[in-house]
Amino acid sequence: VQLQAFGGGLVQPGGSLRLSCVASGIVFSINKMGWYRQAPGKQRELVATIDIGSRTNYADSVKGRFTISRDVAENMVYLQMNSLKPEDTGVYYCNAVWGSRRLYFWGQGTEVTVFS
């Protein structure tokens, strides 16, 4: 599975961005897709996931502000980010959990910078 993420950029606090990720390869075995982020000097952390049944999971820090969605037919996953805060700054990585062995695949990352 190959993942390509895009849509990052510079935005002021309170602004919005929409991240997109397209999956290619043997995509029919993807169980779950999601977004993780890594801020400078910090570990990578979960932002949001969506599984094959469209059940979603969010980090507490983004609940009510971010929305993850998935277009299975187009092999896409999106992250709508509203009310962005400086602490949302980081590199955002698309993730896919694949197959019965639950292998993790990662995209190349897209950078989000929230500045005033």
C-alpha positions as CSV (number, residue, x, y, z in Angstrom):
1,V,0.0,0.0,0.0
2,Q,1.3,3.4,-0.9
3,L,-0.1,6.6,0.8
4,Q,0.2,10.1,-0.5
5,A,-0.9,13.0,1.7
6,F,-1.4,16.6,0.7
7,G,-3.2,19.7,1.8
8,G,-0.9,21.1,4.5
9,G,0.1,24.7,4.7
10,L,0.3,27.9,6.8
11,V,-2.7,29.1,8.5
12,Q,-3.6,31.6,11.3
13,P,-5.2,30.5,14.6
14,G,-8.8,29.9,14.1
15,G,-8.4,29.0,10.5
16,S,-9.1,25.8,8.7
17,L,-7.3,23.3,6.5
18,R,-8.3,20.1,4.8
19,L,-5.8,17.3,4.5
20,S,-6.3,14.5,1.9
21,C,-4.6,11.2,1.5
22,V,-4.9,8.8,-1.4
23,A,-4.1,5.1,-1.1
24,S,-2.9,2.9,-3.9
25,G,-1.9,-0.7,-4.2
26,I,-3.7,-3.6,-2.6
27,V,-6.2,-1.3,-0.9
28,F,-9.1,-3.8,-0.4
29,S,-7.4,-5.2,2.7
30,I,-7.2,-1.8,4.4
31,N,-9.0,-2.1,7.8
32,K,-8.5,1.4,9.1
33,M,-7.1,4.7,8.0
34,G,-6.1,7.7,10.0
35,W,-4.0,10.7,10.7
36,Y,-1.1,11.1,13.1
37,R,1.0,14.1,13.7
38,Q,4.4,14.9,15.0
39,A,5.3,18.3,16.5
40,P,8.9,19.4,16.6
41,G,10.7,17.6,19.4
42,K,7.7,15.4,20.3
43,Q,6.7,11.9,19.5
44,R,4.2,11.0,16.8
45,E,0.6,11.0,18.2
46,L,-2.7,9.8,17.0
47,V,-5.1,12.5,15.7
48,A,-8.0,10.6,14.3
49,T,-8.9,7.2,12.7
50,I,-11.8,5.8,10.8
51,D,-12.3,2.1,10.3
52,I,-14.0,0.0,7.6
53,G,-17.4,0.5,9.3
54,S,-16.8,4.3,9.4
55,R,-16.4,4.3,13.2
56,T,-14.2,7.2,14.2
57,N,-11.8,7.9,17.0
58,Y,-10.3,11.2,17.9
59,A,-7.6,12.5,20.2
60,D,-9.1,14.5,23.0
61,S,-7.2,17.6,21.9
62,V,-9.0,17.7,18.5
63,K,-12.5,16.5,19.3
64,G,-15.1,19.0,18.1
65,R,-12.6,20.7,15.8
66,F,-11.4,18.0,13.4
67,T,-13.4,15.6,11.4
68,I,-12.1,12.5,9.6
69,S,-13.9,11.1,6.7
70,R,-13.3,8.4,4.1
71,D,-14.3,7.8,0.5
72,V,-13.8,4.1,0.0
73,A,-14.6,4.2,-3.7
74,E,-11.8,6.7,-4.3
75,N,-9.5,5.2,-1.7
76,M,-9.3,8.6,0.0
77,V,-9.3,9.7,3.6
78,Y,-9.7,13.3,4.6
79,L,-9.1,15.4,7.7
80,Q,-11.1,18.6,8.0
81,M,-9.4,20.8,10.6
82,N,-11.2,23.8,11.9
83,S,-10.5,26.3,14.7
84,L,-6.8,25.5,14.4
85,K,-4.5,26.3,17.2
86,P,-0.7,26.9,17.3
87,E,-0.4,23.5,19.2
88,D,-1.8,21.8,16.1
89,T,1.4,22.6,14.3
90,G,3.3,19.6,13.1
91,V,3.8,17.1,10.3
92,Y,0.7,15.1,9.6
93,Y,1.0,11.6,8.5
94,C,-1.6,9.5,6.8
95,N,-1.8,5.9,8.1
96,A,-3.4,2.7,6.9
97,V,-3.8,-0.5,8.9
98,W,-3.7,-3.4,6.5
99,G,-4.7,-7.0,6.5
100,S,-5.2,-9.7,9.1
101,R,-1.7,-9.0,10.5
102,R,-2.6,-5.3,10.9
103,L,0.5,-4.0,9.2
104,Y,1.0,-0.3,9.4
105,F,1.7,1.8,6.3
106,W,2.6,5.5,6.4
107,G,2.5,8.4,3.9
108,Q,5.3,10.9,3.5
109,G,3.7,13.6,5.7
110,T,2.4,17.0,5.1
111,E,3.3,20.0,7.2
112,V,0.8,22.1,9.0
113,T,1.9,25.4,10.6
114,V,-0.5,27.5,12.7
115,F,1.0,30.9,13.5
116,S,-0.2,34.3,14.5
